[in-house]
Amino acid sequence: MVTHVPAEATGDERGALLAFVEEQRGGIRRALLGLTEEQARTRPSASELSLGGLLKHVAEVEQGWLARAKQEPPAVARDESNWHETFQLVGDETVASQLAYWEQLAAETEKFIRSAPSLDDTFPLPPDPWFPPEGRVSLRWLCLHLIREFARHAGHADIIRESLDGRTAFELVALEQGR
């Protein structure tokens, strides 16, 4: 763990879950600190992943799950024909625009989770073949899923950033804190 997540108030499960979601968002955001747009689009390994692409992906994932929880369609419909674009900045997309979009989504997610009557409230899973038919998940599951998704990609971001300029997660925390 690179940063500390403060203990929630006694019994504040929502606060704890949202704090861990935000901690993992921070790992991805920090990986982009001080980079040029070109560096953020660079793929320094055999993988197709870039930091800009990871940023777009996690924002799109969060939006998609938030939409499902609200029982709305995701903003971007993905299938085999355009799945690759979830990991690429395309057209006029920039790191700055994606960061602003993700910040807005983070506020929406927090508001939605905090205003729900219960973390036990459920919503249907999409009819994709990798989900169980008629499956449902809770808002607690949604928070845990976002933590897992962001943590996985924060690790990718650490490796990509270190490959670009040698900066490690600890150095990026210090940079973020002005040290």
C-alpha positions in Angstrom: 0.0 0.0 0.0 1.5 3.3 -1.0 -1.1 5.5 0.7 -3.0 5.1 4.0 -6.7 4.8 4.0 -8.0 6.2 7.3 -10.3 4.1 9.3 -13.9 4.9 8.8 -16.2 6.0 11.5 -17.5 3.1 13.5 -20.1 1.3 11.3 -19.6 3.5 8.3 -19.2 0.7 5.7 -20.1 3.0 2.8 -17.5 5.5 3.8 -14.9 2.7 4.1 -15.7 1.3 0.7 -15.8 4.7 -1.0 -12.4 5.6 0.7 -10.8 2.4 -0.8 -12.3 3.1 -4.2 -10.8 6.6 -4.1 -7.5 5.4 -2.9 -7.2 3.2 -6.0 -8.3 6.0 -8.3 -5.5 8.0 -6.8 -2.9 5.4 -7.8 -4.0 5.7 -11.4 -4.2 9.5 -11.4 -0.7 9.8 -9.8 0.8 7.6 -12.5 -0.1 10.4 -14.9 1.5 13.2 -12.9 3.9 15.4 -14.9 3.6 13.4 -18.1 3.1 14.9 -21.5 0.2 13.8 -23.7 2.7 11.9 -25.8 4.1 10.1 -22.8 0.6 9.2 -21.6 -0.1 7.6 -25.0 3.2 5.6 -25.1 3.0 1.8 -24.8 6.4 1.0 -23.3 6.0 -2.8 -23.2 4.7 -5.7 -25.3 1.3 -4.9 -24.0 -1.1 -2.5 -25.8 -1.6 -0.6 -22.5 -0.8 3.1 -22.1 -1.5 5.3 -19.1 -3.9 7.4 -21.1 -5.7 4.2 -22.3 -5.9 2.8 -18.8 -7.4 6.1 -17.6 -10.0 6.0 -20.3 -10.8 2.3 -19.5 -11.3 2.8 -15.8 -13.5 5.8 -16.3 -15.6 3.9 -18.8 -15.8 0.9 -16.5 -17.0 3.1 -13.6 -19.6 4.9 -15.8 -20.8 1.6 -17.1 -21.3 0.0 -13.7 -22.9 3.2 -12.3 -25.3 3.2 -15.2 -26.2 -0.4 -14.7 -26.8 0.2 -11.0 -29.1 3.0 -12.0 -30.6 0.6 -14.5 -29.6 2.8 -17.5 -27.5 1.8 -20.5 -23.8 2.6 -20.4 -22.8 5.8 -22.2 -20.7 3.8 -24.7 -21.9 0.4 -26.1 -18.9 -1.9 -26.4 -18.7 -5.2 -28.4 -16.0 -7.0 -30.2 -15.9 -4.4 -33.0 -14.9 -1.5 -30.7 -13.6 -3.1 -27.5 -10.0 -2.1 -28.3 -11.0 1.6 -28.2 -11.7 1.3 -24.4 -7.9 1.2 -23.9 -7.0 4.0 -26.4 -7.4 7.7 -26.4 -9.0 8.4 -29.8 -10.0 11.5 -31.7 -10.0 14.6 -29.5 -9.8 12.7 -26.2 -7.0 13.9 -23.9 -5.6 13.0 -20.5 -7.0 16.2 -19.1 -10.5 15.6 -20.6 -10.5 12.0 -19.3 -9.4 13.1 -15.8 -12.1 15.7 -15.7 -14.7 13.1 -16.8 -13.5 10.6 -14.2 -13.6 13.2 -11.5 -17.3 13.9 -12.4 -18.0 10.2 -12.4 -16.4 9.8 -9.0 -18.7 12.4 -7.6 -21.7 10.8 -9.2 -20.7 7.4 -7.8 -20.2 8.7 -4.3 -23.5 10.5 -4.3 -25.4 7.5 -5.6 -23.8 5.1 -3.1 -24.3 7.5 -0.2 -28.0 8.1 -1.1 -29.0 4.5 -1.6 -31.2 3.1 1.1 -29.0 0.1 1.6 -25.7 -1.4 0.3 -27.8 -4.6 0.0 -29.9 -3.1 -2.7 -29.4 -5.0 -6.0 -29.5 -4.4 -9.7 -29.5 -6.9 -12.6 -26.4 -7.9 -14.4 -26.3 -7.4 -18.1 -27.3 -10.3 -20.3 -23.7 -11.0 -21.3 -22.6 -14.6 -21.7 -20.0 -14.3 -18.9 -22.7 -13.4 -16.3 -25.2 -15.8 -14.8 -28.6 -15.6 -16.4 -31.0 -13.5 -14.3 -28.0 -12.5 -12.1 -28.1 -9.6 -9.7 -25.5 -7.9 -7.6 -25.6 -5.5 -4.7 -24.3 -2.0 -4.3 -21.7 -3.4 -1.9 -20.6 -5.8 -4.7 -20.4 -2.7 -7.0 -18.0 -0.9 -4.6 -15.9 -4.0 -4.2 -15.8 -4.6 -7.9 -14.6 -1.0 -8.5 -11.9 -1.4 -5.9 -10.7 -4.6 -7.6 -10.8 -3.1 -11.1 -9.0 0.0 -10.1 -6.4 -1.8 -8.0 -5.6 -4.2 -10.9 -5.1 -1.3 -13.3 -3.2 0.9 -10.7 -0.6 -1.9 -10.6 -0.4 -1.8 -14.4 -0.1 2.0 -14.2 2.8 1.7 -11.8 4.7 -0.6 -14.1 4.0 1.6 -17.2 5.0 4.8 -15.4 8.3 3.2 -14.1 9.0 2.0 -17.6 8.5 5.5 -19.0 10.7 7.5 -16.7 11.8 5.4 -13.7 9.3 7.1 -11.3 7.9 4.8 -8.7 4.6 5.0 -6.8 6.4 6.3 -3.7 8.0 9.1 -5.7 4.7 10.0 -7.3 3.0 10.2 -3.9 5.8 12.6 -2.8 5.4 14.6 -6.0 1.6 14.8 -5.5 2.2 16.0 -1.9 4.7 18.6 -3.1 7.7 16.9 -1.5 
